[in-house]
Amino acid sequence: MQENIQIKSLSLYDFEQKMFWIFVGLIFCCSVFYMYIISSTILNIIARESAEREVKLANSVISGLESEYITLGRGLDLNNAKVLGYLDVSEIDYVSRMPILTMRDHGR
């Protein structure tokens, strides 16, 4: 009887020890996963801020180009075009082409 109690006690001790190490391993894995998620979030925030800076820079370059375009467009008139070598169109030709791939024959 004493042996039986001692064996059950040892098996219970082994079970508790296994469960303890399983919980320690589980807590360790959860901690590592949590640190990975936090670091990933921080890196994504840094990348987003960098992208926002690049977008702001691109927007400022674009607005400068737009204002230059508007300024140049205001200074363009018929006299400046002739100075640059453009000529008036003497004869107007219209160009059209039939679609190659169609689902209908357009009444033909």
Secondary structure by P-SEA (a helix, b strand, c coil): caaaaaaaaaaaaaaaaaaaaaaaaaaaaaaaaaaaaaaaaaaaaaaaaaaaaaaaaaaaaaaaaaaaaaaaaaaccaaaaaaaccccccbbbbbbbccccccccccc
